[in-house]
Amino acid sequence: MGEKKIRSSAGTSVHRIQLEDGQLPDMLNGVNGVAHQTLFRPTHIDLEFDVKGVVETRIYGLGIKGDGTVGEREVDHRWHRK
């Protein structure tokens, strides 16, 4: 697992954490814990911070097709501070 800063703007800093295969279980894409329809296999996490703490977390991965194979389209599940 590796971490690197990927961008900064407007008082925030975004860091990316690469995940090892199987480090997180397959999950459904969605927002703030509300799942949608696409199952995906997590590959990395982006964390955005400001002076108050975490602004947004996005877990990214490749979608899993109906036959169980991994597709090429990247989807995510995100949480953001209100």
VMD Tcl script that builds the backbone (N, CA, C; Angstrom):
set m [mol new atoms 246]
animate dup $m
set s [atomselect $m all]
$s set {name element resname resid chain x y z} {
  {N N MET 1 A 0.858 -1.171 0.000}
  {CA C MET 1 A 0.000 0.000 0.000}
  {C C MET 1 A 0.896 1.223 0.000}
  {N N GLY 2 A 0.687 2.137 -0.947}
  {CA C GLY 2 A 1.473 3.350 -1.014}
  {C C GLY 2 A 0.579 4.573 -1.028}
  {N N GLU 3 A 1.121 5.697 -0.540}
  {CA C GLU 3 A 0.368 6.948 -0.520}
  {C C GLU 3 A 1.168 8.023 -1.223}
  {N N LYS 4 A 0.480 8.892 -1.965}
  {CA C LYS 4 A 1.156 10.033 -2.575}
  {C C LYS 4 A 0.179 11.191 -2.692}
  {N N LYS 5 A 0.718 12.400 -2.589}
  {CA C LYS 5 A -0.091 13.598 -2.771}
  {C C LYS 5 A -0.326 13.763 -4.264}
  {N N ILE 6 A -1.597 13.951 -4.661}
  {CA C ILE 6 A -1.872 14.044 -6.092}
  {C C ILE 6 A -2.277 15.441 -6.540}
  {N N ARG 7 A -2.807 16.269 -5.629}
  {CA C ARG 7 A -3.115 17.651 -6.014}
  {C C ARG 7 A -3.443 18.482 -4.775}
  {N N SER 8 A -3.379 19.783 -4.934}
  {CA C SER 8 A -3.762 20.747 -3.903}
  {C C SER 8 A -4.418 21.935 -4.584}
  {N N SER 9 A -5.482 22.449 -3.981}
  {CA C SER 9 A -6.117 23.653 -4.512}
  {C C SER 9 A -7.073 24.221 -3.477}
  {N N ALA 10 A -7.247 25.516 -3.512}
  {CA C ALA 10 A -8.250 26.206 -2.688}
  {C C ALA 10 A -8.239 25.760 -1.226}
  {N N GLY 11 A -7.059 25.606 -0.649}
  {CA C GLY 11 A -6.964 25.256 0.762}
  {C C GLY 11 A -7.153 23.795 1.089}
  {N N THR 12 A -7.201 22.936 0.073}
  {CA C THR 12 A -7.325 21.500 0.328}
  {C C THR 12 A -6.118 20.754 -0.230}
  {N N SER 13 A -5.950 19.551 0.250}
  {CA C SER 13 A -4.875 18.672 -0.205}
  {C C SER 13 A -5.477 17.293 -0.432}
  {N N VAL 14 A -5.154 16.667 -1.559}
  {CA C VAL 14 A -5.697 15.349 -1.884}
  {C C VAL 14 A -4.565 14.334 -1.931}
  {N N HIS 15 A -4.746 13.232 -1.213}
  {CA C HIS 15 A -3.758 12.157 -1.172}
  {C C HIS 15 A -4.397 10.881 -1.700}
  {N N ARG 16 A -3.618 10.087 -2.420}
  {CA C ARG 16 A -4.092 8.818 -2.981}
  {C C ARG 16 A -3.389 7.659 -2.279}
  {N N ILE 17 A -4.177 6.670 -1.882}
  {CA C ILE 17 A -3.652 5.448 -1.275}
  {C C ILE 17 A -3.961 4.302 -2.227}
  {N N GLN 18 A -2.919 3.656 -2.739}
  {CA C GLN 18 A -3.089 2.483 -3.610}
  {C C GLN 18 A -3.382 1.268 -2.730}
  {N N LEU 19 A -4.327 0.450 -3.145}
  {CA C LEU 19 A -4.710 -0.745 -2.398}
  {C C LEU 19 A -4.133 -1.994 -3.048}
  {N N GLU 20 A -3.770 -2.940 -2.220}
  {CA C GLU 20 A -3.358 -4.256 -2.705}
  {C C GLU 20 A -4.616 -5.016 -3.126}
  {N N ASP 21 A -4.474 -5.956 -4.049}
  {CA C ASP 21 A -5.610 -6.786 -4.459}
  {C C ASP 21 A -6.228 -7.449 -3.237}
  {N N GLY 22 A -7.548 -7.312 -3.086}
  {CA C GLY 22 A -8.256 -7.947 -1.987}
  {C C GLY 22 A -8.162 -7.225 -0.653}
  {N N GLN 23 A -7.496 -6.081 -0.604}
  {CA C GLN 23 A -7.353 -5.364 0.662}
  {C C GLN 23 A -8.705 -4.868 1.183}
  {N N LEU 24 A -9.593 -4.478 0.281}
  {CA C LEU 24 A -10.976 -4.157 0.622}
  {C C LEU 24 A -11.878 -5.096 -0.164}
  {N N PRO 25 A -13.027 -5.476 0.405}
  {CA C PRO 25 A -13.945 -6.348 -0.333}
  {C C PRO 25 A -14.618 -5.587 -1.472}
  {N N ASP 26 A -15.177 -6.321 -2.434}
  {CA C ASP 26 A -15.968 -5.704 -3.493}
  {C C ASP 26 A -17.105 -4.922 -2.836}
  {N N MET 27 A -17.489 -3.790 -3.441}
  {CA C MET 27 A -18.548 -2.963 -2.857}
  {C C MET 27 A -19.387 -2.326 -3.950}
  {N N LEU 28 A -20.534 -1.768 -3.542}
  {CA C LEU 28 A -21.406 -1.054 -4.473}
  {C C LEU 28 A -21.020 0.413 -4.509}
  {N N ASN 29 A -21.088 1.001 -5.702}
  {CA C ASN 29 A -20.825 2.434 -5.780}
  {C C ASN 29 A -21.949 3.184 -5.077}
  {N N GLY 30 A -21.697 4.435 -4.704}
  {CA C GLY 30 A -22.719 5.213 -4.025}
  {C C GLY 30 A -22.173 6.498 -3.440}
  {N N VAL 31 A -23.021 7.159 -2.626}
  {CA C VAL 31 A -22.663 8.425 -1.993}
  {C C VAL 31 A -23.108 8.399 -0.535}
  {N N ASN 32 A -22.185 8.761 0.370}
  {CA C ASN 32 A -22.471 8.861 1.806}
  {C C ASN 32 A -23.212 7.637 2.355}
  {N N GLY 33 A -22.762 6.464 1.972}
  {CA C GLY 33 A -23.317 5.222 2.499}
  {C C GLY 33 A -24.559 4.714 1.791}
  {N N VAL 34 A -25.102 5.484 0.851}
  {CA C VAL 34 A -26.275 5.046 0.091}
  {C C VAL 34 A -25.776 4.335 -1.160}
  {N N ALA 35 A -25.985 3.036 -1.202}
  {CA C ALA 35 A -25.472 2.227 -2.312}
  {C C ALA 35 A -26.311 2.420 -3.569}
  {N N HIS 36 A -25.649 2.310 -4.708}
  {CA C HIS 36 A -26.328 2.361 -6.004}
  {C C HIS 36 A -26.300 0.958 -6.613}
  {N N GLN 37 A -26.089 0.825 -7.898}
  {CA C GLN 37 A -26.271 -0.464 -8.554}
  {C C GLN 37 A -25.007 -1.189 -8.987}
  {N N THR 38 A -23.883 -0.499 -9.123}
  {CA C THR 38 A -22.714 -1.110 -9.740}
  {C C THR 38 A -21.745 -1.664 -8.704}
  {N N LEU 39 A -21.502 -2.959 -8.771}
  {CA C LEU 39 A -20.514 -3.597 -7.910}
  {C C LEU 39 A -19.132 -3.311 -8.481}
  {N N PHE 40 A -18.158 -3.000 -7.608}
  {CA C PHE 40 A -16.806 -2.753 -8.097}
  {C C PHE 40 A -15.757 -3.293 -7.143}
  {N N ARG 41 A -14.545 -3.455 -7.669}
  {CA C ARG 41 A -13.405 -3.987 -6.921}
  {C C ARG 41 A -12.444 -2.833 -6.611}
  {N N PRO 42 A -12.353 -2.391 -5.336}
  {CA C PRO 42 A -11.537 -1.228 -4.979}
  {C C PRO 42 A -10.056 -1.378 -5.340}
  {N N THR 43 A -9.494 -0.298 -5.920}
  {CA C THR 43 A -8.075 -0.271 -6.284}
  {C C THR 43 A -7.311 0.852 -5.596}
  {N N HIS 44 A -7.992 1.962 -5.286}
  {CA C HIS 44 A -7.327 3.068 -4.592}
  {C C HIS 44 A -8.351 3.974 -3.912}
  {N N ILE 45 A -7.844 4.766 -2.953}
  {CA C ILE 45 A -8.668 5.698 -2.188}
  {C C ILE 45 A -8.065 7.086 -2.329}
  {N N ASP 46 A -8.896 8.087 -2.616}
  {CA C ASP 46 A -8.464 9.483 -2.601}
  {C C ASP 46 A -9.084 10.150 -1.376}
  {N N LEU 47 A -8.240 10.821 -0.583}
  {CA C LEU 47 A -8.688 11.529 0.612}
  {C C LEU 47 A -8.392 13.006 0.438}
  {N N GLU 48 A -9.407 13.841 0.587}
  {CA C GLU 48 A -9.224 15.290 0.482}
  {C C GLU 48 A -9.359 15.902 1.875}
  {N N PHE 49 A -8.362 16.709 2.260}
  {CA C PHE 49 A -8.313 17.336 3.578}
  {C C PHE 49 A -8.304 18.853 3.455}
  {N N ASP 50 A -8.831 19.522 4.489}
  {CA C ASP 50 A -8.602 20.952 4.666}
  {C C ASP 50 A -8.226 21.161 6.134}
  {N N VAL 51 A -8.195 22.398 6.594}
  {CA C VAL 51 A -7.766 22.652 7.973}
  {C C VAL 51 A -8.725 22.063 9.004}
  {N N LYS 52 A -9.974 21.785 8.636}
  {CA C LYS 52 A -10.962 21.205 9.549}
  {C C LYS 52 A -10.945 19.680 9.562}
  {N N GLY 53 A -10.239 19.041 8.628}
  {CA C GLY 53 A -10.185 17.583 8.564}
  {C C GLY 53 A -10.546 17.058 7.191}
  {N N VAL 54 A -11.154 15.880 7.163}
  {CA C VAL 54 A -11.490 15.225 5.893}
  {C C VAL 54 A -12.679 15.934 5.240}
  {N N VAL 55 A -12.512 16.307 3.984}
  {CA C VAL 55 A -13.568 16.942 3.198}
  {C C VAL 55 A -14.320 15.886 2.396}
  {N N GLU 56 A -13.565 14.981 1.756}
  {CA C GLU 56 A -14.175 13.952 0.917}
  {C C GLU 56 A -13.273 12.728 0.850}
  {N N THR 57 A -13.902 11.568 0.808}
  {CA C THR 57 A -13.208 10.299 0.610}
  {C C THR 57 A -13.856 9.609 -0.581}
  {N N ARG 58 A -13.035 9.156 -1.521}
  {CA C ARG 58 A -13.536 8.400 -2.673}
  {C C ARG 58 A -12.764 7.091 -2.766}
  {N N ILE 59 A -13.502 5.997 -2.819}
  {CA C ILE 59 A -12.905 4.682 -3.036}
  {C C ILE 59 A -13.194 4.328 -4.489}
  {N N TYR 60 A -12.145 4.144 -5.280}
  {CA C TYR 60 A -12.271 3.872 -6.714}
  {C C TYR 60 A -11.957 2.413 -7.023}
  {N N GLY 61 A -12.537 1.924 -8.101}
  {CA C GLY 61 A -12.213 0.592 -8.578}
  {C C GLY 61 A -12.897 0.310 -9.899}
  {N N LEU 62 A -12.556 -0.813 -10.472}
  {CA C LEU 62 A -13.144 -1.222 -11.748}
  {C C LEU 62 A -14.446 -1.969 -11.503}
  {N N GLY 63 A -15.464 -1.641 -12.319}
  {CA C GLY 63 A -16.756 -2.286 -12.194}
  {C C GLY 63 A -16.679 -3.782 -12.468}
  {N N ILE 64 A -17.554 -4.523 -11.811}
  {CA C ILE 64 A -17.626 -5.971 -12.008}
  {C C ILE 64 A -18.871 -6.261 -12.838}
  {N N LYS 65 A -18.679 -6.953 -13.940}
  {CA C LYS 65 A -19.777 -7.276 -14.858}
  {C C LYS 65 A -20.661 -8.370 -14.268}
  {N N GLY 66 A -21.829 -8.548 -14.859}
  {CA C GLY 66 A -22.783 -9.550 -14.405}
  {C C GLY 66 A -22.240 -10.964 -14.392}
  {N N ASP 67 A -21.263 -11.254 -15.278}
  {CA C ASP 67 A -20.686 -12.603 -15.319}
  {C C ASP 67 A -19.515 -12.762 -14.342}
  {N N GLY 68 A -19.246 -11.714 -13.532}
  {CA C GLY 68 A -18.187 -11.797 -12.521}
  {C C GLY 68 A -16.824 -11.314 -12.973}
  {N N THR 69 A -16.683 -10.996 -14.262}
  {CA C THR 69 A -15.396 -10.491 -14.736}
  {C C THR 69 A -15.283 -8.996 -14.430}
  {N N VAL 70 A -14.046 -8.533 -14.322}
  {CA C VAL 70 A -13.788 -7.123 -14.039}
  {C C VAL 70 A -13.769 -6.352 -15.347}
  {N N GLY 71 A -14.526 -5.259 -15.401}
  {CA C GLY 71 A -14.592 -4.440 -16.604}
  {C C GLY 71 A -13.483 -3.405 -16.657}
  {N N GLU 72 A -13.613 -2.476 -17.583}
  {CA C GLU 72 A -12.624 -1.415 -17.759}
  {C C GLU 72 A -13.108 -0.083 -17.205}
  {N N ARG 73 A -14.386 0.040 -16.905}
  {CA C ARG 73 A -14.952 1.302 -16.429}
  {C C ARG 73 A -14.686 1.473 -14.937}
  {N N GLU 74 A -14.147 2.643 -14.567}
  {CA C GLU 74 A -13.866 2.927 -13.162}
  {C C GLU 74 A -15.090 3.575 -12.519}
  {N N VAL 75 A -15.478 3.085 -11.353}
  {CA C VAL 75 A -16.587 3.646 -10.584}
  {C C VAL 75 A -16.085 3.936 -9.173}
  {N N ASP 76 A -16.929 4.597 -8.368}
  {CA C ASP 76 A -16.476 4.937 -7.025}
  {C C ASP 76 A -17.620 4.927 -6.020}
  {N N HIS 77 A -17.225 4.953 -4.758}
  {CA C HIS 77 A -18.142 5.207 -3.654}
  {C C HIS 77 A -17.534 6.376 -2.912}
  {N N ARG 78 A -18.311 7.417 -2.665}
  {CA C ARG 78 A -17.720 8.588 -2.025}
  {C C ARG 78 A -18.509 9.025 -0.808}
  {N N TRP 79 A -17.795 9.668 0.076}
  {CA C TRP 79 A -18.367 10.312 1.248}
  {C C TRP 79 A -17.851 11.735 1.255}
  {N N HIS 80 A -18.714 12.700 1.531}
  {CA C HIS 80 A -18.241 14.075 1.665}
  {C C HIS 80 A -18.893 14.739 2.871}
  {N N ARG 81 A -18.121 15.595 3.484}
  {CA C ARG 81 A -18.575 16.335 4.652}
  {C C ARG 81 A -19.656 17.322 4.225}
  {N N LYS 82 A -20.671 17.417 5.029}
  {CA C LYS 82 A -21.773 18.343 4.708}
  {C C LYS 82 A -21.534 19.690 5.331}
}
mol reanalyze $m
mol bondsrecalc $m
mol representation Tube
mol addrep $m
